[in-house]
Amino acid sequence: MLPHPPLTEHYPSTDAKPAFVNHLFDAGARYYDGVVDWGFLRSGSFYRRWVQQRHGLKPGMHVLDVACGTGLVAVEAAKILGAAENITCLDPSEGMLAVAREKLPAKFVVGRAEALPFSDGTFDFLTMGYALRHVTDLETTFREYHRVLRPGGKALILEVTKPSGRLANFFFRVYFGRVYPALTQLFTRSRDARDMMRYYWETMDACVPPETVLAALRAAGFGEVERTKMIGLFSEYSALKPR
């Protein structure tokens, strides 16, 4: 199950998607934190910590942050846990991981969500922040999440979701589709950063609806599958592995 139809103007087939995405984020990695910080009105750090607390992250848990990027979610998880020793950060982009390694002493692994290089039942809590659109198959990814979680473990997936209302959708398209990429290039003077945020928008626009994500989580064996909406823009997908 694809998270969105293939964007053939960027890559010819789904098989070619991972290489394209890796190159995109390798090239834009050094700009990512600054662009995301001002683009979301400097609210990101508070929200990432708050959402993990609300969904049950507690000291002593072993955490896997899938598609960790520059470590923005993991940094906030470390504040909740009190240390980073129980956090494993996984990402296919060496460029993004290089930035993340400068922020916290977690364990860092190069890898993809669809083929997690971990034993069954390794983690208590699994996070994925704003990267679900970049996987190649939802059900394969969610089966891997289910496999590496311990019984009773939780998956928490954060995403930006296109609003359903006409007016909200109009402003969403204008901001993320035009204003955000243009300001990114203006402030960074980097076409790589601009292209990264253009692709960010294109995948949000083409992404499958929330009902499809929820169905894929259930098909992978998860229970208590829910979506929490925040300000009509953010989706918090949560699911438990049955005991």
Order of alpha helices (4+ residues) and beta strands (2+ residues): alpha-alpha-beta-alpha-beta-alpha-beta-beta-alpha-beta-alpha-alpha-alpha-alpha-beta-beta
